[in-house]
Amino acid sequence: MRGLLLPVLLLAVVASGMAAAYAKHQSRKLFVELENLQEQRDAMNVEWGQLQLEQSTYTTHGKIEGAARERLHMHLPATQQVTILHP
């Protein structure tokens, strides 16, 4: 019985050590993946901010008026062409 206990305990210690090393390795892999995902999130946040800024410049009155003149060939009517209707 005593002769069998020592190899079993030795096997348990080795297995425990290997399990600890494997867990540490997995932890490091997951930490690296977390860092990469956080970098991607930060880059996407910067891009989102840039897109919001770009959108706000496209919706300014001057941009809309310029696009109406160029694409739709629209122009401001002359004073004689304006009719004011009263309810």
LUMFITOR-847058 format. One record per residue: residue number from 1; residue in one letter; z, x, y of N, C-alpha, C in turn. Coordinates in nm, 3 decimals. Example, Ala and Ser with C-alpha at 12.3 -4.5 7.8 and 13.67 -1.06 7.14 Angstrom:
+-----+----+---------+---------+---------+---------+---------+---------+---------+---------+---------+
:   i : aa :     n.Z :     n.X :     n.Y :    ca.Z :    ca.X :    ca.Y :     c.Z :     c.X :     c.Y :
+-----+----+---------+---------+---------+---------+---------+---------+---------+---------+---------+
:   1 :  a :   0.780 :   1.319 :  -0.569 :   0.780 :   1.230 :  -0.450 :   0.780 :   1.320 :  -0.330 :
:   2 :  s :   0.708 :   1.285 :  -0.225 :   0.714 :   1.367 :  -0.106 :   0.787 :   1.290 :   0.003 :
+-----+----+---------+---------+---------+---------+---------+---------+---------+---------+---------+
# end
This chain:
+-----+----+---------+---------+---------+---------+---------+---------+---------+---------+---------+
:   i : aa :     n.Z :     n.X :     n.Y :    ca.Z :    ca.X :    ca.Y :     c.Z :     c.X :     c.Y :
+-----+----+---------+---------+---------+---------+---------+---------+---------+---------+---------+
:   1 :  m :   0.000 :   0.084 :  -0.119 :   0.000 :   0.000 :   0.000 :   0.000 :   0.088 :   0.125 :
:   2 :  r :   0.087 :   0.188 :   0.128 :   0.097 :   0.277 :   0.243 :  -0.031 :   0.359 :   0.261 :
:   3 :  g :  -0.095 :   0.394 :   0.154 :  -0.221 :   0.468 :   0.159 :  -0.334 :   0.384 :   0.216 :
:   4 :  l :  -0.325 :   0.254 :   0.204 :  -0.427 :   0.164 :   0.255 :  -0.403 :   0.129 :   0.403 :
:   5 :  l :  -0.278 :   0.134 :   0.445 :  -0.241 :   0.095 :   0.582 :  -0.298 :   0.193 :   0.685 :
:   6 :  l :  -0.290 :   0.322 :   0.658 :  -0.338 :   0.422 :   0.754 :  -0.489 :   0.408 :   0.783 :
:   7 :  p :  -0.576 :   0.397 :   0.683 :  -0.719 :   0.379 :   0.713 :  -0.748 :   0.247 :   0.787 :
:   8 :  v :  -0.675 :   0.143 :   0.754 :  -0.696 :   0.015 :   0.822 :  -0.656 :   0.026 :   0.969 :
:   9 :  l :  -0.543 :   0.090 :   0.997 :  -0.499 :   0.108 :   1.134 :  -0.595 :   0.199 :   1.211 :
:  10 :  l :  -0.641 :   0.304 :   1.145 :  -0.737 :   0.395 :   1.208 :  -0.867 :   0.320 :   1.242 :
:  11 :  l :  -0.914 :   0.237 :   1.151 :  -1.033 :   0.157 :   1.174 :  -1.011 :   0.059 :   1.290 :
:  12 :  a :  -0.892 :   0.001 :   1.296 :  -0.861 :  -0.093 :   1.404 :  -0.859 :  -0.021 :   1.539 :
:  13 :  v :  -0.803 :   0.099 :   1.543 :  -0.799 :   0.176 :   1.668 :  -0.939 :   0.214 :   1.712 :
:  14 :  v :  -1.022 :   0.258 :   1.620 :  -1.160 :   0.296 :   1.653 :  -1.238 :   0.172 :   1.701 :
:  15 :  a :  -1.223 :   0.063 :   1.630 :  -1.293 :  -0.060 :   1.669 :  -1.246 :  -0.107 :   1.807 :
:  16 :  s :  -1.118 :  -0.096 :   1.834 :  -1.065 :  -0.137 :   1.964 :  -1.120 :  -0.047 :   2.075 :
:  17 :  g :  -1.128 :   0.080 :   2.049 :  -1.184 :   0.174 :   2.147 :  -1.330 :   0.145 :   2.175 :
:  18 :  m :  -1.406 :   0.118 :   2.069 :  -1.547 :   0.086 :   2.086 :  -1.564 :  -0.046 :   2.162 :
:  19 :  a :  -1.479 :  -0.143 :   2.135 :  -1.487 :  -0.272 :   2.205 :  -1.455 :  -0.253 :   2.353 :
:  20 :  a :  -1.357 :  -0.168 :   2.384 :  -1.322 :  -0.142 :   2.524 :  -1.438 :  -0.073 :   2.596 :
:  21 :  a :  -1.501 :   0.023 :   2.529 :  -1.615 :   0.093 :   2.590 :  -1.732 :  -0.004 :   2.612 :
:  22 :  y :  -1.757 :  -0.092 :   2.517 :  -1.864 :  -0.190 :   2.529 :  -1.835 :  -0.287 :   2.644 :
:  23 :  a :  -1.710 :  -0.332 :   2.655 :  -1.673 :  -0.424 :   2.763 :  -1.690 :  -0.357 :   2.899 :
:  24 :  k :  -1.653 :  -0.230 :   2.908 :  -1.669 :  -0.158 :   3.035 :  -1.817 :  -0.143 :   3.069 :
:  25 :  h :  -1.899 :  -0.113 :   2.970 :  -2.042 :  -0.100 :   2.992 :  -2.101 :  -0.233 :   3.041 :
:  26 :  q :  -2.065 :  -0.342 :   2.977 :  -2.113 :  -0.474 :   3.018 :  -2.067 :  -0.506 :   3.160 :
:  27 :  s :  -1.944 :  -0.470 :   3.192 :  -1.891 :  -0.494 :   3.326 :  -1.972 :  -0.418 :   3.430 :
:  28 :  r :  -2.007 :  -0.296 :   3.402 :  -2.087 :  -0.217 :   3.496 :  -2.227 :  -0.274 :   3.511 :
:  29 :  k :  -2.287 :  -0.318 :   3.400 :  -2.419 :  -0.379 :   3.407 :  -2.417 :  -0.504 :   3.493 :
:  30 :  l :  -2.317 :  -0.588 :   3.473 :  -2.307 :  -0.711 :   3.551 :  -2.280 :  -0.682 :   3.698 :
:  31 :  f :  -2.203 :  -0.577 :   3.726 :  -2.176 :  -0.540 :   3.865 :  -2.304 :  -0.495 :   3.935 :
:  32 :  v :  -2.386 :  -0.416 :   3.865 :  -2.515 :  -0.371 :   3.922 :  -2.605 :  -0.492 :   3.947 :
:  33 :  e :  -2.608 :  -0.586 :   3.854 :  -2.688 :  -0.706 :   3.872 :  -2.638 :  -0.788 :   3.991 :
:  34 :  l :  -2.507 :  -0.797 :   4.005 :  -2.448 :  -0.868 :   4.119 :  -2.488 :  -0.803 :   4.251 :
:  35 :  e :  -2.483 :  -0.671 :   4.256 :  -2.523 :  -0.600 :   4.377 :  -2.670 :  -0.627 :   4.411 :
:  36 :  n :  -2.756 :  -0.626 :   4.310 :  -2.899 :  -0.653 :   4.333 :  -2.920 :  -0.795 :   4.385 :
:  37 :  l :  -2.849 :  -0.891 :   4.327 :  -2.863 :  -1.029 :   4.372 :  -2.810 :  -1.047 :   4.513 :
:  38 :  q :  -2.704 :  -0.976 :   4.548 :  -2.652 :  -0.985 :   4.685 :  -2.751 :  -0.924 :   4.784 :
:  39 :  e :  -2.819 :  -0.816 :   4.746 :  -2.922 :  -0.758 :   4.832 :  -3.038 :  -0.856 :   4.851 :
:  40 :  q :  -3.078 :  -0.923 :   4.743 :  -3.184 :  -1.022 :   4.753 :  -3.142 :  -1.137 :   4.844 :
:  41 :  r :  -3.016 :  -1.182 :   4.831 :  -2.965 :  -1.289 :   4.915 :  -2.968 :  -1.249 :   5.062 :
:  42 :  d :  -2.925 :  -1.126 :   5.091 :  -2.924 :  -1.079 :   5.229 :  -3.066 :  -1.071 :   5.285 :
:  43 :  a :  -3.161 :  -1.023 :   5.203 :  -3.300 :  -1.016 :   5.247 :  -3.356 :  -1.156 :   5.272 :
:  44 :  m :  -3.320 :  -1.251 :   5.188 :  -3.367 :  -1.388 :   5.207 :  -3.305 :  -1.451 :   5.330 :
:  45 :  n :  -3.179 :  -1.418 :   5.359 :  -3.117 :  -1.469 :   5.481 :  -3.186 :  -1.415 :   5.605 :
:  46 :  v :  -3.224 :  -1.288 :   5.602 :  -3.297 :  -1.229 :   5.715 :  -3.432 :  -1.298 :   5.730 :
:  47 :  e :  -3.502 :  -1.317 :   5.618 :  -3.632 :  -1.384 :   5.623 :  -3.618 :  -1.527 :   5.674 :
:  48 :  w :  -3.513 :  -1.597 :   5.631 :  -3.489 :  -1.734 :   5.676 :  -3.469 :  -1.737 :   5.827 :
:  49 :  g :  -3.393 :  -1.644 :   5.880 :  -3.371 :  -1.637 :   6.023 :  -3.502 :  -1.613 :   6.098 :
:  50 :  q :  -3.584 :  -1.524 :   6.043 :  -3.714 :  -1.496 :   6.106 :  -3.805 :  -1.619 :   6.103 :
:  51 :  l :  -3.801 :  -1.692 :   5.991 :  -3.884 :  -1.812 :   5.981 :  -3.836 :  -1.920 :   6.078 :
:  52 :  q :  -3.705 :  -1.932 :   6.095 :  -3.654 :  -2.030 :   6.191 :  -3.695 :  -1.993 :   6.333 :
:  53 :  l :  -3.689 :  -1.865 :   6.364 :  -3.731 :  -1.819 :   6.496 :  -3.881 :  -1.845 :   6.517 :
:  54 :  e :  -3.960 :  -1.816 :   6.416 :  -4.104 :  -1.840 :   6.424 :  -4.133 :  -1.989 :   6.442 :
:  55 :  q :  -4.060 :  -2.072 :   6.369 :  -4.080 :  -2.216 :   6.381 :  -4.045 :  -2.264 :   6.522 :
:  56 :  s :  -3.939 :  -2.211 :   6.578 :  -3.900 :  -2.255 :   6.712 :  -4.003 :  -2.213 :   6.816 :
:  57 :  t :  -4.070 :  -2.100 :   6.796 :  -4.174 :  -2.060 :   6.893 :  -4.299 :  -2.145 :   6.879 :
:  58 :  y :  -4.326 :  -2.194 :   6.757 :  -4.444 :  -2.278 :   6.737 :  -4.426 :  -2.417 :   6.795 :
:  59 :  t :  -4.303 :  -2.460 :   6.813 :  -4.280 :  -2.596 :   6.861 :  -4.255 :  -2.601 :   7.011 :
:  60 :  t :  -4.276 :  -2.492 :   7.081 :  -4.260 :  -2.497 :   7.226 :  -4.376 :  -2.576 :   7.287 :
:  61 :  h :  -4.352 :  -2.630 :   7.403 :  -4.451 :  -2.716 :   7.469 :  -4.582 :  -2.640 :   7.495 :
:  62 :  g :  -4.571 :  -2.517 :   7.539 :  -4.690 :  -2.439 :   7.569 :  -4.777 :  -2.415 :   7.447 :
:  63 :  k :  -4.716 :  -2.389 :   7.334 :  -4.793 :  -2.365 :   7.211 :  -4.865 :  -2.492 :   7.168 :
:  64 :  i :  -4.796 :  -2.605 :   7.177 :  -4.858 :  -2.731 :   7.137 :  -4.973 :  -2.766 :   7.231 :
:  65 :  e :  -4.950 :  -2.746 :   7.360 :  -5.056 :  -2.775 :   7.456 :  -5.176 :  -2.683 :   7.436 :
:  66 :  g :  -5.150 :  -2.556 :   7.411 :  -5.259 :  -2.461 :   7.386 :  -5.338 :  -2.497 :   7.262 :
:  67 :  a :  -5.268 :  -2.537 :   7.157 :  -5.337 :  -2.576 :   7.034 :  -5.419 :  -2.702 :   7.056 :
:  68 :  a :  -5.367 :  -2.797 :   7.136 :  -5.442 :  -2.920 :   7.165 :  -5.569 :  -2.888 :   7.243 :
:  69 :  r :  -5.560 :  -2.794 :   7.336 :  -5.679 :  -2.757 :   7.415 :  -5.782 :  -2.686 :   7.327 :
:  70 :  e :  -5.738 :  -2.593 :   7.244 :  -5.831 :  -2.513 :   7.165 :  -5.890 :  -2.591 :   7.048 :
:  71 :  r :  -5.805 :  -2.648 :   6.966 :  -5.853 :  -2.711 :   6.843 :  -5.912 :  -2.850 :   6.865 :
:  72 :  l :  -5.848 :  -2.928 :   6.950 :  -5.891 :  -3.066 :   6.968 :  -5.971 :  -3.087 :   7.096 :
:  73 :  h :  -5.990 :  -2.980 :   7.172 :  -6.065 :  -2.987 :   7.297 :  -6.010 :  -3.094 :   7.391 :
:  74 :  m :  -5.880 :  -3.102 :   7.398 :  -5.815 :  -3.200 :   7.486 :  -5.790 :  -3.136 :   7.622 :
:  75 :  h :  -5.778 :  -3.219 :   7.724 :  -5.751 :  -3.170 :   7.859 :  -5.668 :  -3.275 :   7.932 :
:  76 :  l :  -5.607 :  -3.234 :   8.041 :  -5.531 :  -3.329 :   8.122 :  -5.628 :  -3.418 :   8.198 :
:  77 :  p :  -5.601 :  -3.548 :   8.203 :  -5.693 :  -3.637 :   8.274 :  -5.681 :  -3.618 :   8.425 :
:  78 :  a :  -5.787 :  -3.645 :   8.492 :  -5.786 :  -3.641 :   8.640 :  -5.701 :  -3.756 :   8.691 :
:  79 :  t :  -5.658 :  -3.745 :   8.814 :  -5.572 :  -3.847 :   8.871 :  -5.640 :  -3.983 :   8.871 :
:  80 :  q :  -5.771 :  -3.988 :   8.892 :  -5.843 :  -4.114 :   8.893 :  -5.849 :  -4.179 :   8.754 :
:  81 :  q :  -5.832 :  -4.101 :   8.653 :  -5.839 :  -4.153 :   8.515 :  -5.706 :  -4.207 :   8.466 :
:  82 :  v :  -5.600 :  -4.186 :   8.539 :  -5.467 :  -4.228 :   8.495 :  -5.442 :  -4.371 :   8.544 :
:  83 :  t :  -5.400 :  -4.455 :   8.452 :  -5.366 :  -4.593 :   8.485 :  -5.221 :  -4.618 :   8.449 :
:  84 :  i :  -5.144 :  -4.669 :   8.540 :  -5.003 :  -4.698 :   8.514 :  -4.989 :  -4.847 :   8.491 :
:  85 :  l :  -4.934 :  -4.883 :   8.380 :  -4.913 :  -5.024 :   8.345 :  -4.766 :  -5.059 :   8.366 :
:  86 :  h :  -4.744 :  -5.173 :   8.426 :  -4.607 :  -5.220 :   8.447 :  -4.580 :  -5.332 :   8.348 :
:  87 :  p :  -4.461 :  -5.337 :   8.293 :  -4.431 :  -5.443 :   8.193 :  -4.425 :  -5.581 :   8.255 :
+-----+----+---------+---------+---------+---------+---------+---------+---------+---------+---------+
# end
